[in-house]
Amino acid sequence: MSCPKNNEKFAAGLPDTIVIHYTAGRDAESAAKFLCSEVNASAHLVIGRDGKVFQLVAFNTISWHAGVSSYGSRQGLNKYSIGIELDNAGILQKTGNEYKAWFGSSYPENDVIQATHRNESQPAYWHTYSEIQIEICRQICELLISRYKINLIVGHEEIAPGRKRDPGPAFPLDKFREKLLSHNRSDEPDFVNKKGIVTADFLNIRSGAGVTFDKITPPLKMGNEVSILEENNGWYKVETKITGWVSKANIEID
């Protein structure tokens, strides 16, 4: 399949990011056909639950997978990133002994987990990913990292929080990217004597590495300097007058 509607090439040095999505649809082929139709959306790849891969857009060409999005100082992640869609129904509703997707399909209990989304506080039911699907995605990301200057792997939920929930808690995003990108790190501690500057207008400082942890002080402001002590799953432990955790996307290292 192909998306002739996508023909703008990435700028020099890009892409450097991979964004992981779920399709929230019935199957990979129908999702691929939809993304290739005359809609204002597309992706580079769709990966089926059986591991079958549909390439829709060439990797040197911008696809329309991210929508309104931001990460750190960047706005509009389409022009920086490769979008990978995984065939997955997403969030499910339990009705009696059935787990139903928004489009009406039902899924057995062994294909469902109950988990709390990283951007939410209450658990919900989510469609699981298949092992082969995750493995094929890993292999593709590994190849992309070897070909392009990929230094960031994020979920759609991280670049459009409050608007998007994919790939959701059923996808092992933190472990997935840690394993793939760890080769970029030296054996020495990353942040010994490192300073950072807050790049967001306001940045909450929390008691732990995640949005579910309590805010422990008034927010930091743009331009505030912090000492970086530790990193954990997309968060920095920083020290100002007190110690707490902030999202690393809003810190620029000196």
N, C-alpha and C positions, 0 to 999 in steps of 0.2 A: 504494500500500500504506500501511497505517497500523498503529501499535502502540497500541491502546487501553489496554494495561497501563501505559503511561507517561502520567501526568497531573499530576505535581507540577511547578509552575512554578519558574523560576529566581528567586532573590532579586533585589532592586533592584540595578541596576548590573552584573548578570551576564546572560549569559556574557561572560568576558573572555579565554578561551583556546580554541584549536582543537587537538584531538588527532587525529593521523593514524594510521590502522590499515591492515593488510591483512586480507582475509577468511579466507585459508588454505582456500579452498573451490573448488568446480568452476566456478562462474560467479556473476555478480552477482545474477541473479534468484533462484537457489536460496538464496544468502546472505541476501537481503532477506526471503524467506519464512521462513527459519529464525529470523532475528532478530525477526520479528513473531509467532512462535509462542510457546507458553507455556514459554519458557526465561527464565532470569534474566540476559538479555543483550539489548541493542538498540543502536541507533545513530541518529543523525539522518539520515545519508545513506549510500547505497551507490553507488559510481561504477563502471560497467562498463568493460571494456577498449575498448569502442566509444564510450565517452563518455556512454552512457545513464545517467541519474541516477534513483535511487529514493529518494524522501523518505519516511522512516518515522515520524519524530517532528518536531513543529513546533520551530522554533528557540527559542521562548520556554519550552520544556518540557524537563525533565531526562531524558536517556536513560541507559541502563546500559551504557556502552561501556568505561569505564576499569577497573572492578573495584577490587581493593585497590591503591591507588596513592598516591603522594605526590610533591610537587615543592616544594622550598624548605620553607616552614613549613606548607604546605597538605597536608591528608590527604583522600583521597577526592575525586578530580578530577571525578567525575560532576557534582557540584553547581556546578562552575565553568566547564564546558567543553562545546563542541559536538564530537561524535564523527563523523568522516568515515572510512568504510570503503572501501578500494579493492580491487576484484576482483583478487586475486593469490594464487597458490598458496603463496607464501612459500619456505621452504627446500626444496631438492630433493636427492635422492640419485642419484648417478650409478651406473648398472648397465649395464656394457658401453658401448654408444653411446647409451643412453637416460638421460633425466633424469626421475625420477619423484617425484610428490608423495605425501604420506602416504596420500591417498585413492585412489591407484592410477593417476591420469592421468599420461601422459608428455608431455614438452615438447621441441620441437626445440632444437638447440644455439643457434640465433640468438635464442631467447627466454630464454637463460640467461646469467648472469654468474657469475664466481667472484670473491668479494670477502670481506673480513674485516668482521664486524659491529663497530660502535663499542664494544660492551661485551664483545667477545671478542678472542682473540689468534690464532686459527687461521682460515684462509679456508674458505669453504663455497660451495656452489652455490645460487643464488637465482633465482627467476622474475623476469623484468624487467617493468616497467610500460610501457604503450603511451604514445606521445607525446600522443595526444588525451586520454587518461585524466589525465595529469599537467596538461595545459593546462586541462581542464574543472575540475579540482580547484583550480588556481590562480585561475581566474575566480570560482569560488564563494567561495574564501577572501577574495578582493578585495572581493566584495560584502558578505560578513559583516563585514569590517573597517570598511567604510563605514557599516554599520548598527549595529554593536555596538562596545563599547569593547574590541576585541580587541588585546591587547598581547603575546600569547605564542602561539607555535605549536610544539608538541612532538610527538614520536613516542611511541607507547605504550611503546616500549622505554626511554624516558627517565623515565617516571613509574612504571614497574613493572620496573626492571632486574633481571635474573636470573629473572624470571617470564615476561616477554614479549619478543619479538624483532622485532615489527612497528613500522614498515613495512620495516625491514631496509635493508641497504646498496644495494639496487637503486633505492631512492627517494632523490632528491637533496635530502634534508631540509634540510641546512644552507644551500645556495644558495636553495632554495625559500622558506624563511622570511626569509632575509636580504633578498631582493628585495621581498617583500611588506611587511615591517615597517620597511624603511629610511626610509620617509617620516616615521616618528615621531622621527627623530633630527635634530638640528640640524647645521649645517655645522661647528660648533665641536667640538673634541675632547670626547668625552663624559665623560672621567674625570680631567681635569686637577684636581689638588688634592682628589680625592674620597677619602673614607675609607669603609671598610666594616667590618661586624661579622659574625663567624662565627655562623651560626644553628644549625648542626648540632652534635651532641655532640662529634664528631671530624670533621675535614676534612683529607684527604690533600693534600699539596702536591707537585706533580709537575714533571718537567723540561720538559713540553710540554702542549699543550691537548688532552688525551684520556686515557682510562683505560689505554691501552696504554703510556703513558710511565712511566718509573721514578719511584717515590717518592723524594724527595731529602732528606727530613728527617722527624722525628717529626711526627705530625699536629697541626694547629692544634686548639684547644679552643673550645667555645662561649664567646662573649664576647670572644675575641681580636680586636683591631683590626688592620686591614691597610690599606695604601695601594694603590689600584687604578690600574694603569699602562696596561692594554690589555685589549681583549675580542676573543675569537676563537671563533666557533662554540659558544657556550654556556659558555665558560670565561673567567675573569678571570686576567690576569697580575697578581700581587700582590707587594707587598714587605713583609716583616717585618724580620727580621735578615738574611734571604736573599731571593732572588727566584725565583719558580716559578709554576706554574699550578694553579688550583683550579676546581671546578665553580661557575659563577655562581649556581646554584640555592640554594647554601648561604651566600650573602653578602647581607646587607642593607645598602644604601647609606645612609649618614647623611644 
